[in-house]
Amino acid sequence: MRPFRADDEGLLFGVAKLAFADQDERHTLATLARDTVFVAELGGEPAGWVALEESGETLRVEQLCVHPAHDEEGIDGQLLEWAEGYAISIGASRLEIVVESGNDLAAAFYRDRGFVPAGADLLELVLPQGD
């Protein structure tokens, strides 16, 4: 796991195109430019990435993306664990994610990791300093 580097943009954009059939390309580019991004690497190549947006005491997972070739390797869980650790390290009280209605697989993934409903399409994980 490592921080985003400027020369990652094209590679991570390519991963997003492979991972998300209905990707909003402008949104992905804006996310990479604006948010705090961490990259999971395997063999020197990006296997996935997570983009985090800070808003007060809340950190929001803006995008979590895994290269389809690495879907079954647990990269998604590692990225989420990294995001949680980062959120704790900066003193955030909650980690949030928006999961679109009908995306039951993603919702189950986050619920299995302790996230609970916090509004329409919103799941949150209350962090230790948020208790």
Backbone as a ProteinNet text record, in pm:
[ID]
protein_1_A
[PRIMARY]
MRPFRADDEGLLFGVAKLAFADQDERHTLATLARDTVFVAELGGEPAGWVALEESGETLRVEQLCVHPAHDEEGIDGQLLEWAEGYAISIGASRLEIVVESGNDLAAAFYRDRGFVPAGADLLELVLPQGD
[TERTIARY]
85.8	0	90.2	51.8	132.1	43.7	92.1	16.7	17	-82.3	-95.7	22	69.8	171.1	110.5	154.3	97.2	99.8	203.7	212.3	121.5	46	-50	-181.3	-211.5	-345.4	-393.3	-313.5	-354	-376.7	-288.7	-302.1	-428	-452.5	-569.2	-698.5	-695.2	-810.6	-842.4	-737.1	-756	-815.3	-771.4	-827.3	-975.5	-1010	-1150.4	-1235.5	-1181.8	-1257	-1285.1	-1188.9	-1207.7	-1305.2	-1299.6	-1378.3	-1524.1	-1547.4	-1681.8	-1732.9	-1832.3	-1888.1	-1950.9	-2014.9	-2083.9	-2010.1	-1878.7	-1794.1	-1819.9	-1830.4	-1836.1	-1691.8	-1638	-1495.6	-1455.3	-1539.2	-1505.3	-1500.4	-1593.3	-1595.6	-1468.4	-1428.1	-1306.6	-1184.5	-1169.7	-1055.3	-1056.5	-1174.1	-1184.4	-1149.9	-1195.4	-1166.2	-1016.2	-950	-805.4	-730	-780.2	-714.4	-740.2	-856.7	-901.1	-877.1	-901.1	-905.6	-770.2	-765.5	-649	-663.9	-564	-573.5	-457.9	-491.7	-391.6	-404.1	-288.9	-280.8	-230.5	-301.2	-254.9	-179	-55.2	29.1	61.7	62.8	109.7	204.5	325.3	423.3	453.2	448.5	478.4	365.2	250.6	134.8	19.5	-62.5	-176	-280.5	-315.4	-419.3	-551.4	-544.3	-663.8	-627.2	-730.4	-707.3	-833.2	-809.4	-919.3	-897.3	-1005.2	-1002.7	-1087.3	-1032.4	-1097.2	-1115.2	-1235.8	-1268.7	-1292.1	-1220.5	-1234.3	-1341.7	-1423.7	-1527.4	-1545.3	-1477.9	-1484.1	-1428.7	-1509.2	-1465.8	-1501	-1547.9	-1588.8	-1495.9	-1463.7	-1387.5	-1479.7	-1496.6	-1586.8	-1505.9	-1537.2	-1478.7	-1549	-1479.7	-1536.5	-1538.9	-1430.1	-1424.9	-1331.7	-1370.2	-1285.6	-1291.1	-1176.4	-1171	-1064.5	-1101	-1007.5	-1003.5	-883.3	-866	-935.7	-1016.7	-1089.9	-1001.8	-877.5	-787.1	-754.6	-783.7	-750.6	-875	-991.3	-1117.7	-1120.9	-1063.1	-1073.9	-954.4	-874.8	-752.5	-761.9	-880.2	-897.4	-843.4	-813.2	-759.9	-861.6	-990.2	-1094.6	-1094	-1082.3	-1077.3	-952.5	-839.4	-715.7	-723.8	-782.3	-798.3	-889.6	-996.8	-1088.7	-1022.8	-944.8	-871.9	-773.6	-706.6	-611.4	-686.4	-803.5	-883.8	-924.8	-965	-1003.9	-885.7	-770.7	-651.8	-612.6	-622.1	-591.3	-690.8	-819	-922	-893.4	-856.7	-824	-701.2	-601.3	-476.5	-495.9	-597.9	-621.3	-729	-779.9	-875.7	-1020.5	-1052	-1191.5	-1275.5	-1401.9	-1490.8	-1573	-1586.4	-1665.5	-1601.2	-1623	-1586.9	-1717.9	-1745.5	-1872	-1849.7	-1954.8	-1955.3	-2098.5	-2114.3	-2244.8	-2250.3	-2352.5	-2374.3	-2508.9	-2506.1	-2628.6	-2731.6	-2855.4	-2965.9	-2959.7	-2976.3	-2971.7	-2834.8	-2730.8	-2596.6	-2578.6	-2652.1	-2655.4	-2519.9	-2442.5	-2310.2	-2219.1	-2216.1	-2133.4	-2185.7	-2316.4	-2374.1	-2338.4	-2345.5	-2311.2	-2162.9	-2078.6	-1933.9	-1908	-1969.3	-1945.9	-2011.9	-2132.1	-2197.9	-2116.2	-2057.3	-1973.5	-1851.2	-1817.3	-1701.2	-1740.9	-1865.8	-1910.3	-1983.4	-2001	-2074.7	-2223.3	-2290.8	-2434.5	-2503.4	-2633.2	-2707.2	-2707.5	-2689.3	-2687.8	-2770.2	-2849.8	-2930.4	-2953.3	-3025	-3051.8	-2921	-2894.4	-2774.7	-2643.6	-2649.3	-2529.2	-2504.9	-2382	-2338.7	-2224.6	-2214.6	-2106.4	-2046	-1921.2	-1848.3	-1804.4	-1852.9	-1813.2	-1676.3	-1581.1	-1442.9	-1422.2	-1315.6	-1296.2	-1308.5	-1253	-1261.5	-1399.1	-1487.6	-1622.4	-1724.1	-1679.2	-1772.3	-1817.3
-116.3	0	122.2	220.7	342.3	460.3	580.9	698.9	713.9	782	816.3	903.9	878.3	963.2	1020.6	1136.5	1204	1115.6	1034.3	949.4	826.5	811.2	700.7	727.2	851.6	886.7	800	786.6	708	561.6	504.4	363.4	340.2	428.1	411	437.4	530.2	555.7	430.9	365.7	241.4	130.5	119.1	19.5	47.7	174.3	210.3	176.6	198.4	166.2	16.4	-66	-210.6	-255.2	-189.4	-232.3	-185.7	-68.4	-9.8	6.6	-72.4	-65.9	69.9	128.4	255.5	371.7	369.4	468.3	608.6	704.4	845.1	893.7	904.7	933.8	1067.5	1169.2	1300.3	1291.4	1213.8	1197.4	1127.7	1023.4	951	1041.6	1117	1207.6	1314.7	1369.6	1470.5	1410.3	1288.3	1219.7	1199.4	1154.2	1132	1262.5	1372	1501.3	1564.7	1538.3	1609.9	1534.2	1405.4	1329.2	1271	1220.9	1146.1	1004.6	959.1	830.2	740.5	614.2	512.7	400.9	347.7	248.3	116.5	7.9	-127.4	-177.5	-218.2	-264.7	-412.1	-480.9	-619.6	-629.4	-674.6	-688.5	-557.7	-446.9	-317.2	-255.3	-322	-271.5	-245.3	-142.6	-116.5	-227.8	-282.3	-384.8	-323.1	-201.7	-131.6	-2.4	74	201.2	243.8	331.1	387.6	538.4	612.8	758.6	801.8	890.3	932.8	1083.6	1125.5	1267.8	1306.7	1409.4	1455.1	1562.7	1551.3	1650.3	1660.4	1753.9	1768.6	1645.2	1587.3	1468.5	1339.4	1351.5	1234.9	1216.6	1093.2	1058.4	971.8	1007.8	934.2	859	731.6	653	699.3	776	830.5	724.2	649.5	537.1	431.2	305.8	192.2	104.5	82.3	19.4	-90.3	-207.7	-320.3	-368.5	-389.5	-443.5	-579.4	-604.1	-731.4	-855.7	-847.2	-961.6	-997.8	-906	-928.4	-932.4	-953.6	-953.1	-1051.3	-1165.9	-1270.9	-1275.7	-1169.8	-1171.5	-1091	-1037.3	-963	-821.1	-770.1	-634.3	-533.3	-555.9	-463.5	-450.6	-561.7	-558.6	-488.8	-512	-446.9	-295.7	-253.8	-110.9	-48.2	-116.9	-63.5	-57.6	-158.4	-156.8	-40	-16.6	95.1	227.7	240.1	361.3	382.7	275.5	286.1	329.4	268.9	307.8	452.8	495.5	634.7	727.9	692.4	774.2	788.8	680.1	684.4	772.5	759.4	835	985.6	1029.6	1173.9	1223.8	1134.3	1173.4	1178.7	1115.2	1111.9	1029.9	1066.7	993	888.3	908.1	814.1	796	678.1	646.9	615.4	684.8	667.5	618.2	557.2	515.9	524.6	575.1	574.5	449.6	368.4	247.5	263.2	265.8	287.2	178.9	220.6	128.3	16.8	-106.8	-221.3	-286.3	-220.6	-279.3	-362.9	-473.8	-558	-619.7	-652.5	-712.4	-614.8	-489.4	-388.2	-360.7	-348	-321.7	-433.8	-558.2	-671.6	-669.2	-634	-623.9	-526.5	-409.3	-309.3	-347.7	-402.4	-445.3	-553.9	-644.8	-750.7	-693.9	-572	-506.6	-403.1	-410.2	-327.6	-199.8	-171.2	-52.1	-73.9	33.4	28.2	139	120.7	224.9	356.6	467.3	599.7	699.3	650.9	735.9	665.3	732	673.9	649.1	525.3	483.1	509.9	549	582.5	480	429.3	339.5	408.3	381.3	441.7	342.3	368.3	292.4	394.7	380.1	470	422.9	514.5	482.3	500.6	443.6	446.6	586.3	687.4	822.3	884.9	814.5	865.1	809.8	722.4	661.9	762.8
0	0	0	-78.9	-84.7	-123.7	-98.2	-139.8	-292.8	-343.2	-484.2	-527.9	-649.7	-713.2	-840.5	-880.6	-997.9	-1122.2	-1137.3	-1257.1	-1250	-1140.7	-1127.1	-1200.1	-1228.6	-1275.2	-1391.9	-1495	-1611.9	-1578.4	-1497.3	-1459	-1375.7	-1279.1	-1192.5	-1269	-1360.8	-1445.5	-1528.1	-1578.1	-1654.1	-1569.2	-1445.1	-1353	-1330.9	-1312.1	-1290.9	-1413.1	-1531.7	-1653.9	-1662.3	-1618.7	-1619	-1509.3	-1395.2	-1279.7	-1284	-1339.6	-1338.5	-1480	-1516.8	-1652.3	-1680.6	-1579.5	-1600.4	-1535.1	-1544.8	-1482	-1537.5	-1447.9	-1484.2	-1489.4	-1608.2	-1625.7	-1562.7	-1576.5	-1517.7	-1365.9	-1308.7	-1163.3	-1114.6	-1186	-1146.8	-1154.2	-1261.4	-1275	-1166.9	-1135.8	-1031	-894.8	-871.2	-745.1	-728.9	-833.7	-826.5	-802.9	-856.9	-841.6	-705.2	-646.3	-526.9	-395.9	-396.2	-271.4	-231.8	-109.3	-62.6	-116.2	-192	-260.9	-218.2	-190.9	-160.5	-262.7	-302.3	-409.1	-352.6	-385.5	-353.4	-474.8	-453.4	-563.9	-548.5	-660.3	-666.6	-784.1	-758.8	-865.4	-936.4	-863.4	-921.7	-1002.2	-1007.8	-1082.2	-986.7	-1015	-926.7	-934.8	-818.2	-809.8	-766.5	-713.4	-669.6	-601.5	-568.2	-500	-425.6	-327.4	-250.9	-243.9	-268.8	-261.1	-142.7	-60.1	63.3	64.5	95.9	102.1	247.4	293.2	430.8	439.2	543.1	568.8	719.7	778.8	924.5	993.2	1080.8	1155.2	1082.7	959.3	881.7	763	735.1	615.9	531.4	405.6	317.1	212.2	196.1	87.1	-39.7	-119.2	-241.9	-351.9	-363.1	-456.3	-399	-416	-384	-508.9	-567.5	-699.4	-699.5	-748	-757.2	-901.5	-950.8	-1086.5	-1092.3	-1195.8	-1204.2	-1194.4	-1236.1	-1227.1	-1082.2	-989.4	-847.7	-759.3	-820.3	-745.9	-628.7	-643.9	-541.5	-446.2	-442.6	-362.2	-233.1	-202.6	-78.1	-80.9	-198.3	-210	-156.9	-185.4	-139.7	12.5	81.9	227.5	279.5	213.6	255	235.3	122.9	97.8	203.2	237.9	338	475.7	510.4	637.6	641	528.6	520	539.3	474.1	486.8	632.1	699.7	839.7	926.1	903.5	979.1	954.4	831.2	798	868.1	863.5	927.9	1077.6	1142	1284.4	1307.3	1220	1237.3	1225	1149.5	1136.2	1232.5	1317.2	1419.8	1374.3	1262.4	1216	1312.6	1325.7	1415	1340	1206.7	1125.7	989.4	935.3	797.5	727	616.8	545.8	403.8	348.7	208.3	157.6	36.8	-29	-115.5	-93.6	-172.9	-241.2	-373.4	-449	-419.9	-415	-394.4	-498.3	-454	-543.9	-554.5	-503.8	-507	-380.4	-375.9	-256.2	-223.1	-323.8	-300.4	-226	-271.5	-204.9	-64.2	-49.7	82.6	180	135.8	221.7	258.2	162.5	187	301.9	296.9	400.6	533.1	528.8	652.8	722.5	644.7	702.8	774.2	743.1	804	908.8	954.8	1066.4	1030.4	903	863.3	888.6	927.7	954.3	875.3	845.1	772.8	850.9	777.1	839.8	758.9	667	581	449.1	360.7	228.8	155.5	122.6	49.3	123.9	249.6	325.2	434.7	439.9	547.3	620.5	750	826.8	925.6	957	1057.2	1161.3	1284.8	1392.7	1440.9	1441.3	1478.2	1628.3	1684.2	1829.8	1890.6	1827.7	1884.3	1862.1	1788.2	1765.2	1863.7	1952.1	2050.5	2152.5
[MASK]
+++++++++++++++++++++++++++++++++++++++++++++++++++++++++++++++++++++++++++++++++++++++++++++++++++++++++++++++++++++++++++++++++++

